[in-house]
C-alpha cells in the first residue's frame, strides 16, 4: 500500500486507492470535497464520486506532490496526503487523498478544479 517515500514520489499506490473506491465503507469524503465535486463536476453523491474514480474518470492523471496532513487532529499518527491533477472533459481537476492506518479508511480530502489551471 505504501511506497518508501521520497519527496517526488506518492506516499500511496493509486491503484490501492482506486480499488478501495469499489467499497464505499472504505472511503470517507470530506464535506468540502463533496461540495466542490458537485459544483465543478456534477458529482453529487459518494456513489457518484467513487464510481467516477473507479471508472477512470480521472483522465491524464498526474501526480503533483505528497505532504504531511497539516490539520491532522492526532499528531501521533502522521498521515501523508497525495495530490494529483487530472482532466475531465474541458476541466482540469485536483484530487487529494490519504490513508489513515488507525481507522483503515481512505479519505478524499479535496476534489475540485485545479488551482494550477490559471498558470497553464
C-alpha positions in Angstrom: 0.0 0.0 0.0 2.8 2.4 0.8 5.9 3.5 -1.0 9.0 4.3 0.9 8.5 8.0 0.3 10.9 10.3 -1.4 9.6 13.8 -1.9 9.0 13.3 -5.6 7.0 10.0 -5.2 3.5 9.4 -4.0 3.0 8.0 -0.5 0.4 5.5 -1.7 -0.2 3.4 -4.7 -3.0 5.0 -6.7 -4.2 1.5 -7.6 -4.9 0.7 -3.9 -6.9 3.9 -3.5 -8.9 3.2 -6.7 -9.6 -0.4 -5.6 -10.9 0.9 -2.3 -13.3 3.1 -4.2 -15.3 -0.1 -5.0 -16.3 -0.3 -1.4 -17.9 2.9 0.0 -17.3 1.8 3.5 -13.6 2.0 2.9 -13.6 5.7 1.9 -14.5 8.9 3.7 -15.1 12.1 1.8 -14.6 15.5 3.5 -17.5 17.9 3.1 -15.6 20.4 1.1 -14.7 17.7 -1.4 -18.4 16.8 -1.7 -19.3 20.4 -2.3 -16.7 21.1 -5.0 -17.2 17.7 -6.7 -20.8 18.7 -7.1 -20.1 22.3 -8.1 -17.4 21.6 -10.7 -18.1 18.0 -11.9 -21.8 17.5 -11.1 -20.9 14.5 -8.8 -23.5 14.9 -6.1 -23.2 11.7 -4.1 -20.5 9.5 -2.6 -21.5 6.7 -5.0 -21.1 9.1 -8.0 -17.7 10.3 -6.8 -16.3 6.8 -6.1 -17.7 5.5 -9.4 -16.1 8.4 -11.3 -12.7 7.5 -9.8 -13.2 3.7 -10.2 -14.3 4.0 -13.8 -11.2 6.1 -14.9 -13.0 9.4 -15.0 -9.7 11.0 -13.9 -8.1 11.2 -17.3 -4.4 12.1 -17.8 -3.8 11.6 -14.1 -0.6 13.3 -13.0 1.0 13.1 -9.5 1.7 16.6 -8.1 3.1 16.0 -4.6 2.8 14.4 -1.2 2.7 16.3 2.0 2.0 15.7 5.7 -1.6 16.4 6.6 -1.4 19.7 8.5 -4.9 19.6 10.1 -4.4 16.1 11.5 -6.0 16.0 14.9 -3.8 13.1 16.0 -0.2 14.2 15.8 0.9 10.7 17.0 -0.5 9.3 13.7 1.3 11.2 10.9 -0.7 11.0 7.7 0.6 11.9 4.3 -1.7 13.4 1.6 -1.1 12.6 -2.1 -2.2 15.2 -4.6 -3.0 14.7 -8.3 -4.2 16.7 -11.3 -6.5 15.2 -13.9 -8.6 16.2 -16.9 -12.4 15.6 -17.1 -13.9 17.0 -20.3 -12.6 20.5 -20.6 -11.8 20.9 -16.9 -8.5 20.4 -15.1 -9.2 18.9 -11.7 -7.4 18.4 -8.5 -7.7 15.4 -6.2 -6.0 14.9 -2.8 -6.4 11.8 -0.7 -4.8 10.0 2.2 -4.9 6.8 4.2 -5.4 6.5 8.0 -3.7 3.4 9.3 -5.5 3.6 12.6 -9.0 3.6 11.1 -8.1 1.6 7.9 -10.0 4.2 5.8 -9.1 6.2 2.7 -10.0 9.8 2.9 -10.7 12.1 0.0 -9.6 15.5 1.3 -10.1 17.6 -1.9 -11.8 17.2 -5.2 -12.1 20.4 -7.2 -10.7 22.3 -10.2 -7.0 22.7 -10.3 -5.5 25.8 -8.7 -2.8 25.5 -11.3 -5.3 26.0 -14.1 -4.6 29.7 -14.4 -0.9 29.1 -15.0 -1.3 26.5 -17.8 
